Amino acid sequence: MRLTRTLAAAAAIALCLTLAAGNAVATEATPSTTDQSTTFNTAWWSYTGVTASQVGSFLTANSARLTQIRVENPAVPTFDVTMVSNSGVYASGWWWYFGLSESQVVSTLSTNNARPISLEPYVVGGSVLFAVVEIPNTGAQQRTWYAYYGNTQSEIASSFSTNYSRPISIRPFHFLGATYYAVIEIGNWGPDFSKELYGFNESVSTIAATVQAGWRLIAMAADPGGGFDDLYQPTEGERWSWYYGESATNLVNLMLNSGERLIDITSYSSGGSTVYAGIGLDNTNVLQDPINNASANVENYAASNGWGGGLFGAYLAPTTSVGNPLVAFNSGYRFEPASTIKVLYLLYSLKQVQAGLDSLSSSFTYYVDPSDPTNTGVCPQLAWEVPANAVTTTLGNALQLMMYNSDNRVTRAMEERYGMSNVQAMAASLGLSHTTLAQPFIGCSFQGGVRNELTASDGALLYSLVKQKLELTGQYTKLFFNDELGGVPSSTDYLVTVIDQEAAKLGKSSVASTFAAQVVNHWKAGSYEFCMEADCSGSKVDFSVAGVLTLPAKTKTGVVAPKSYAYSDFVNDLYIPCPPYSGCSAENAAGAMLGQVIDEAARPAIDQALKHW
């Protein structure tokens, strides 16, 4: 018994190279594959034991679409469903059906030019019927996909290998005295590539051990054997949870209380009662539209010049009024900052020195890779931390190594010297309310399922506080910025191009070079790149930067009165069709946007600064 459809392989490969939306691994930029890995905030609902007419009424009342359907009582039938608001990034055409035979499912998929995202087999009167949720297999949602039913465990495993695919749904059913499975698969390459793990009839203890090993559940189904059939992906440190043996009410309340969205539900019988297992995923990350035309222009510029396939945002505001940005969009989204967050250690250490609790001349020890002792970008390892691998310098030099060279080994030693909890407490005291420092091995991506988080507005706030000398005295404020990259932009810097363009618009081209020679820009950037193909021929990138741009504004009397702007921008989950850190043109274009997005955002500030020149 088989239900299947496959796109042409060549078309599928071309698609994964040109896709403009829909990204991958644990935190996807949009829910174009399924909603199992999307942390964007949305309204959601779940209902259990409801009839088809009730499902229809709820969908209408909520202006929602189904993301999952389960059959609880085949005889009626009644359903357990999850749904999301059919708006924003979750907006999609869709269809749902129940009571269909295999041929009818095939027909609806063909008629709708669709693919299934939820396929539920159930048996009535000796026949296998299906409930199914479908979405269009077009545009950004187009995927190479496969769906089967009536397969054994070994047949399912074989299909993953044959199809080079991964499962997004496995649902068991009992038929003629044996257990079979219905499975939905998508091609496991390009933006959709992810390591995957699955298990059949697993015990709760087995699931717990797998989760402890760094995997996140994305689906679980009650197996007729008494355990659960489970799907996992590697965790990137996103907030999520799983439960079993709960009432439907308790399950929903647990999700709401933790700010999560129910992405998977399954019912089963325990002690003569119907109970539920479910999986929740963070539902608190909010997108923000551009606040004005300048912000929209910057967003469009980034989307058209290398960031169009990822999730990105920016923020730029006067340091003296950081809450009143000139440019802002998606500035409250919690992104993975990679090395950009090292600035927290810089600020904390200088505050310690300023308070007399440490000294720039004090001894500082870090540990190197014995097989590659000069590599600053390696993932630090606990095993290296033995006397034979120790390098000793001063704290002052270590700060420069961490910021200038972005030395991950030194950053690890900063964590050991000061403790993450102390630095996190400092961040909270500064008002960085959406900043989380949790990864003890910066440079190791999401090692141990742990990530750091920052928002563009928080990044700008930190730099504004330092620039205003509200956290450090003048001596240490100067040292803070001297320890960072930057200075006066070179003549080939894109910022100078923007200055020339804005000066020309204002009829001030004659002063543009003099103006640019007095501009100062300091920053800290970061990047992570991950393999997104089995052969690493494609990658996903997370880039970010934060800093301060100072422009030589003049008063009405012509006196230079510099004005500073704090900024941050980022892109996460951007697919690049080349190996990580390979320096291909797509990677270089994406990396260039880190500075150019802020340079574009600075146009209104540059105009204002040039006003009296």
C-alpha positions in Angstrom: 0.0 0.0 0.0 1.6 3.3 -1.0 0.6 6.9 -1.4 3.4 8.9 -3.1 4.2 11.8 -5.2 7.7 13.1 -6.2 8.8 16.3 -8.0 11.3 16.0 -10.8 14.8 15.8 -9.1 16.4 18.4 -11.3 13.6 20.9 -10.5 14.0 20.2 -6.8 17.7 20.9 -6.9 17.2 24.2 -8.7 14.6 25.2 -6.2 16.9 24.8 -3.2 19.4 27.1 -4.8 17.0 29.9 -5.5 14.5 29.7 -2.7 13.7 33.2 -1.3 12.0 32.1 1.9 11.8 29.1 4.1 14.9 28.2 6.0 16.1 25.3 8.1 17.5 23.5 11.1 15.8 23.9 14.4 14.7 27.5 14.2 13.3 28.1 10.8 12.8 31.6 9.4 9.3 30.8 8.1 6.9 27.9 8.5 7.0 27.0 4.8 7.9 23.3 5.5 5.8 22.8 8.6 5.4 24.8 11.8 7.4 22.3 13.8 10.4 24.6 14.0 9.1 28.2 13.8 9.3 30.3 16.9 7.5 33.4 15.6 4.6 34.5 17.8 1.2 33.7 16.5 -2.3 33.1 17.9 -3.0 29.3 18.2 -5.7 27.0 19.3 -6.1 23.3 20.1 -9.3 21.3 20.4 -9.8 17.6 21.3 -12.6 15.2 20.8 -14.5 17.5 18.4 -16.6 16.7 15.4 -15.9 17.8 11.8 -18.6 20.5 12.1 -17.1 21.8 15.3 -13.7 21.9 13.7 -15.2 24.0 10.9 -16.8 26.4 13.3 -13.6 26.9 15.2 -11.6 27.5 12.0 -14.1 30.2 11.0 -14.3 31.8 14.4 -10.6 32.0 14.7 -9.7 32.9 11.1 -7.3 30.0 11.4 -5.9 27.1 9.4 -5.2 23.6 10.6 -1.6 22.5 11.2 -2.3 19.0 12.5 -5.3 16.6 12.6 -5.6 13.5 14.7 -8.5 11.0 14.8 -9.5 10.3 18.4 -12.7 8.3 17.8 -12.8 6.7 14.3 -16.5 5.6 14.7 -17.9 9.2 14.9 -15.3 10.4 13.9 -13.9 12.9 16.4 -10.7 14.8 16.0 -7.8 16.4 18.0 -6.6 19.4 16.1 -4.1 22.2 16.3 -4.5 25.5 14.3 -2.8 28.8 13.9 -4.0 32.2 12.8 -3.9 32.2 9.0 -2.0 35.5 8.8 1.5 37.0 8.7 4.3 34.5 8.1 1.8 31.7 8.8 -0.6 32.7 6.1 -1.2 30.0 3.5 -3.7 28.4 1.3 -4.7 25.1 2.6 -7.3 22.2 2.6 -8.4 19.5 5.0 -10.4 16.3 4.5 -11.4 13.2 6.4 -12.9 9.9 5.5 -10.9 9.6 2.3 -9.6 6.5 0.7 -6.0 6.3 -0.7 -7.2 7.2 -4.2 -9.2 10.1 -2.9 -6.2 11.5 -1.1 -4.1 11.2 -4.2 -6.8 13.0 -6.2 -7.1 15.9 -3.8 -3.3 16.4 -3.7 -3.2 16.4 -7.5 -6.2 18.7 -7.9 -4.9 21.1 -5.4 -1.3 20.9 -6.5 -0.6 20.3 -2.9 1.5 18.3 -0.4 0.4 16.9 2.9 1.6 18.3 6.3 -0.6 16.0 8.4 -1.7 12.5 7.4 -3.7 10.5 9.8 -4.7 6.9 9.0 -7.6 5.3 10.8 -9.6 2.1 10.4 -13.4 1.9 10.0 -15.2 -1.3 9.1 -12.0 -3.0 7.9 -11.0 -0.2 5.6 -8.2 2.3 6.0 -9.3 5.9 5.7 -7.4 9.1 6.1 -7.7 12.6 7.5 -5.3 15.0 5.8 -4.2 18.6 5.9 -2.7 19.9 2.7 -0.9 23.1 1.7 0.0 24.4 -1.8 3.2 22.9 -3.2 4.1 26.1 -5.0 6.3 29.1 -4.5 8.2 29.3 -1.3 6.3 26.2 0.0 7.3 24.0 -2.8 9.2 20.9 -1.7 10.2 17.5 -3.0 8.0 15.3 -0.8 6.9 11.7 -0.3 4.0 10.1 1.6 3.5 6.4 2.3 1.1 4.3 4.3 1.0 0.7 5.2 4.8 0.5 5.6 6.8 -1.4 8.1 9.6 0.1 10.2 12.3 -1.3 7.9 10.5 0.0 4.8 10.3 3.4 6.3 14.1 3.4 7.1 14.8 2.3 3.5 12.7 5.1 2.0 14.7 7.7 3.9 17.9 6.4 2.4 16.5 5.9 -1.1 14.8 9.3 -1.2 17.5 11.2 0.6 14.7 12.5 2.8 13.7 13.1 6.4 10.4 12.5 8.1 8.1 15.3 9.3 5.3 12.9 10.4 5.0 9.3 11.3 1.6 7.9 12.4 1.0 4.3 13.4 -2.2 2.3 12.9 -3.2 -1.3 13.7 -4.6 -3.3 10.7 -5.3 -7.0 10.3 -3.4 -7.8 13.5 -0.2 -5.9 12.7 1.1 -2.3 13.1 1.8 -0.2 10.1 2.8 3.4 9.6 1.9 6.4 7.5 4.8 8.7 6.9 5.4 12.2 5.3 8.9 13.0 4.1 10.6 16.0 2.6 13.9 16.1 0.7 16.7 16.6 3.1 18.9 19.1 1.3 19.4 22.8 0.9 17.4 25.0 3.2 15.5 22.0 4.6 18.5 20.0 5.5 18.7 18.8 9.1 20.1 16.0 11.1 17.1 13.8 12.1 16.5 11.0 14.5 13.4 8.8 14.9 12.4 5.9 17.1 9.5 3.5 17.3 7.6 2.4 20.4 10.0 4.3 22.7 9.6 4.4 26.4 9.4 7.7 28.3 12.9 7.1 29.8 14.3 6.5 26.3 12.8 9.8 25.1 14.2 11.6 28.1 17.7 10.3 27.5 17.5 11.3 23.8 16.4 14.8 24.8 19.2 15.0 27.3 21.7 14.2 24.5 20.7 17.4 22.7 17.7 16.5 20.6 14.3 18.2 20.4 11.1 16.4 19.8 9.1 17.6 16.8 6.4 14.9 16.8 5.3 11.9 18.9 2.6 9.4 18.3 1.1 6.8 20.6 2.2 3.4 19.3 -0.1 0.4 19.6 2.7 -1.3 21.5 2.4 1.1 24.4 5.2 3.5 23.8 5.7 6.4 21.4 6.9 6.8 17.9 9.0 9.9 17.9 10.7 12.4 15.6 13.6 14.5 16.7 15.8 17.3 15.4 19.0 18.8 17.0 18.1 21.6 19.4 19.6 25.0 18.9 18.8 26.0 22.5 15.3 27.3 21.7 12.7 27.0 24.5 10.5 23.9 24.1 8.8 21.2 26.3 7.1 17.9 26.1 4.5 16.2 28.2 2.6 13.0 28.4 -0.3 11.6 30.5 -2.0 15.1 30.7 -5.6 16.1 30.2 -6.3 18.3 27.2 -6.9 21.3 29.5 -3.7 20.8 31.4 -1.7 20.4 28.2 -3.0 23.7 26.8 -2.5 25.5 30.1 1.1 24.3 30.3 1.8 25.7 26.9 0.2 29.0 27.7 1.9 29.4 31.0 5.3 28.9 29.4 4.7 31.1 26.4 4.8 28.1 24.0 2.7 26.9 21.1 1.4 23.4 20.9 3.0 21.9 17.8 2.0 18.3 18.3 -0.7 16.4 20.1 -1.6 12.7 20.4 -4.2 11.0 22.4 -4.0 7.5 24.0 -5.6 5.5 26.7 -4.2 5.2 30.2 -6.0 3.6 33.1 -9.2 3.6 31.2 -9.1 7.3 30.5 -8.1 9.3 27.5 -4.9 11.3 28.1 -2.6 13.3 25.8 1.0 13.8 25.0 2.1 17.0 23.4 5.1 19.1 22.4 5.4 22.9 22.8 7.7 25.4 21.1 8.6 29.0 22.0 5.8 31.3 20.8 7.2 34.6 22.1 9.5 35.8 19.3 7.8 38.8 17.7 8.4 40.3 14.3 8.2 44.0 13.8 7.3 45.9 10.6 9.6 48.8 9.5 8.7 51.9 11.6 9.0 54.4 8.8 10.0 54.8 5.1 13.7 54.9 6.0 13.4 51.5 7.7 11.4 50.0 4.8 14.2 51.2 2.4 16.9 49.5 4.5 14.8 46.3 4.7 14.3 46.3 1.0 18.0 47.0 0.4 19.1 44.0 2.5 16.5 41.7 1.0 17.7 42.6 -2.5 21.4 42.3 -1.8 22.0 39.0 -0.1 19.7 38.6 2.9 16.4 37.9 1.0 16.3 34.2 2.1 16.9 34.8 5.8 15.3 36.5 8.8 16.9 39.9 9.4 16.5 43.1 11.3 18.2 46.4 12.2 18.2 49.3 14.7 19.9 52.7 14.7 19.2 55.5 17.1 21.0 58.5 18.7 23.0 57.3 21.7 21.4 60.1 23.7 17.9 59.0 22.8 18.3 55.3 22.0 14.6 54.7 22.5 13.8 56.9 19.5 15.3 55.0 16.5 15.7 56.5 13.1 15.6 52.9 11.7 14.0 49.8 13.2 12.5 46.6 12.0 12.5 43.2 13.6 14.6 44.9 16.3 12.9 43.0 19.1 13.5 39.6 17.6 15.8 37.4 19.7 18.6 36.3 17.3 21.8 34.2 17.7 24.6 36.8 18.0 27.6 34.5 17.8 30.7 36.6 18.7 28.8 39.9 18.8 27.8 39.0 22.3 31.5 39.0 23.4 31.0 42.7 24.1 29.3 41.7 27.4 32.6 40.2 28.6 34.5 43.3 27.5 32.2 45.6 29.4 32.0 43.4 32.5 35.8 43.1 32.7 36.4 46.9 32.3 33.8 47.5 35.0 35.7 45.1 37.3 38.9 46.9 36.6 37.3 50.3 37.1 36.0 49.1 40.5 39.4 48.0 41.5 38.4 44.3 41.5 40.7 43.4 38.7 43.7 44.9 36.8 44.6 45.1 33.1 48.1 44.0 34.0 46.9 41.0 36.0 47.8 37.5 34.7 45.3 35.9 32.3 45.5 32.3 31.3 43.7 30.6 28.3 44.1 27.2 26.7 44.8 26.3 23.1 44.2 23.4 20.9 47.4 21.3 21.2 47.1 20.2 17.5 46.5 23.7 16.2 47.7 26.2 18.8 47.5 29.3 16.6 43.9 28.8 15.6 41.8 31.6 17.2 38.4 30.5 15.7 38.3 27.0 17.0 35.5 25.7 19.3 37.1 25.6 22.7 37.2 22.2 24.4 37.2 21.4 28.1 39.8 18.7 27.5 42.3 21.3 26.4 42.3 22.9 29.8 45.5 21.4 31.2 48.8 23.1 32.1 50.5 21.8 28.9 48.1 23.8 26.7 48.1 27.0 28.8 49.0 30.4 27.4 49.5 33.3 29.8 49.2 37.0 29.0 47.7 40.0 30.7 44.0 40.8 31.0 44.5 43.9 28.9 46.0 42.0 26.1 43.4 39.2 26.4 40.6 41.8 25.9 42.2 42.9 22.6 42.6 39.3 21.5 38.9 38.6 22.3 37.6 41.7 20.5 40.2 42.4 17.7 40.8 38.7 16.8 37.5 37.4 18.1 39.6 34.7 19.9 37.1 32.0 21.1 39.7 30.5 23.4 40.2 33.8 25.2 36.4 34.2 25.4 36.1 30.8 27.1 38.7 31.9 29.6 36.7 35.1 30.3 33.7 33.0 31.1 35.7 31.0 33.5 37.3 34.1 35.1 34.1 36.0 35.7 31.2 33.5 35.4 28.3 33.7 33.0 25.8 34.3 35.7 27.6 37.5 36.8 27.8 38.8 33.3 24.1 37.9 32.7 23.2 39.8 35.8 25.0 42.8 34.5 23.1 42.6 31.3 19.9 42.5 33.1 20.9 45.5 35.3 21.6 47.5 32.1 18.0 46.9 30.9 19.0 44.3 28.2 15.7 42.5 28.9 15.9 40.2 25.9 19.6 39.3 26.1 20.6 35.8 27.2 24.2 34.7 27.8 24.1 30.9 28.3 26.7 29.3 26.0 30.0 28.7 27.9 31.8 27.9 24.6 31.2 30.8 22.2 32.4 29.7 18.8 30.8 26.2 19.3 27.4 27.2 17.8 24.7 25.4 19.8 26.9 22.9 21.6 24.9 21.1 24.2 21.7 22.5 22.9 22.5 26.0 24.3 22.3 29.3 22.5 22.9 32.9 23.3 20.3 35.5 22.4 20.4 39.3 21.7 18.0 41.8 20.1 19.1 44.6 17.8 17.5 47.1 20.2 19.4 45.6 23.2 22.6 45.7 21.3 22.1 49.4 20.5 21.2 50.1 24.1 24.4 48.6 25.5 26.5 50.7 23.1 24.6 53.8 23.9 25.2 53.4 27.6 28.9 53.0 27.1 29.1 55.9 24.7 27.4 58.2 27.1 29.9 57.1 29.8 27.0 55.9 32.0 28.8 52.6 32.7 32.4 53.5 32.4 34.5 56.6 33.1 36.1 58.4 30.2 39.3 56.5 30.6 37.7 53.1 30.3 35.1 54.2 27.8 38.0 55.1 25.5 39.6 51.7 26.2 36.3 50.0 25.4 36.2 51.4 21.9 39.9 51.1 21.3 39.6 47.3 22.0 37.1 47.0 19.1 37.6 47.0 15.4 36.9 50.2 13.4 38.0 53.8 13.3 37.8 56.2 10.4 36.4 54.5 7.3 38.6 54.0 4.3 37.9 55.6 1.0 36.6 52.2 -0.3 34.2 51.7 2.6 30.5 51.6 1.5 29.8 54.1 4.3 31.9 56.6 2.3 29.9 55.8 -0.8 26.7 56.6 1.1 28.2 59.9 2.4 29.1 60.9 -1.1 25.6 60.1 -2.3 23.9 62.0 0.4 26.3 65.0 0.0 25.5 65.1 -3.7 21.8 65.1 -3.0 22.3 68.1 -0.7 24.6 69.9 -3.0 27.5 69.5 -0.6 29.8 67.2 -2.6 32.7 69.6 -2.1 32.8 68.8 1.6 32.1 65.1 1.5 35.6 63.9 1.8 36.4 66.2 4.7 33.2 65.1 6.4 34.1 61.4 5.9 37.6 61.9 7.3 36.0 62.8 10.6 33.6 59.9 10.8 34.4 57.2 13.4 32.8 53.8 13.5 33.5 51.0 16.1 31.9 47.6 16.3 31.9 43.9 17.2 30.6 41.4 14.7 29.9 37.7 14.8 29.1 34.8 12.6 28.1 31.1 12.7 27.9 28.9 9.6 26.5 25.4 9.5 26.5 22.6 6.9 23.1 22.4 5.2 23.8 19.4 2.9 25.2 16.0 3.6 28.3 16.9 1.7 28.5 20.5 3.1 27.9 22.0 -0.3 25.4 24.4 1.2 25.3 26.2 4.5 23.1 28.2 6.8 24.6 31.4 8.2 23.9 33.6 11.3 25.6 37.0 11.1 25.3 40.0 13.4 27.0 43.2 14.4 26.6 46.0 16.9 28.5 49.3 17.5 28.6 53.1 17.5 28.8 55.4 14.5 29.9 59.0 15.2 29.3 61.7 12.6 30.9 65.2 12.6 27.7 67.2 12.8 28.1 71.0 13.0 26.2 73.6 14.8 24.5 76.6 13.0 27.7 78.5 13.7 29.8 75.9 12.0 31.4 74.3 15.1 31.8 70.6 14.8 29.7 68.9 17.5 30.0 65.1 16.9 26.8 63.1 17.2 26.8 59.4 17.8 24.4 56.6 16.9 24.2 53.2 18.4 23.2 50.4 16.1 22.9 46.7 15.5 21.8 44.4 12.7 21.6 40.7 12.1 20.5 37.9 9.7 19.7 34.4 10.9 18.8 31.2 9.1 20.1 32.4 5.7 20.8 29.6 3.2 24.0 30.0 1.2 24.6 27.5 -1.7 28.3 26.9 -0.9 30.3 25.3 1.9 30.6 27.1 5.3 33.4 29.7 5.4 34.3 29.1 1.8 34.4 32.7 0.7 32.0 32.1 -2.2 30.3 35.2 -3.8 27.0 34.5 -2.1 28.7 34.3 1.3 30.7 37.4 0.7 27.6 39.3 -0.4 25.7 38.3 2.7 28.7 39.2 4.9 29.0 42.6 3.3 25.4 43.4 4.2 26.4 43.5 7.9 28.0 46.9 7.4 26.0 48.1 4.5 22.7 47.7 6.2 23.8 50.1 8.9 25.4 52.4 6.3 22.0 52.5 4.6 20.2 53.0 7.9 22.5 56.0 8.6 21.3 58.0 5.6 18.9 60.2 7.6 21.6 60.8 10.3 24.2 61.7 7.6 21.8 64.2 6.1 21.2 65.8 9.4 24.9 65.9 10.2 25.7 67.5 6.8 23.0 70.2 7.3 25.3 72.9 8.4 28.4 72.0 6.5 
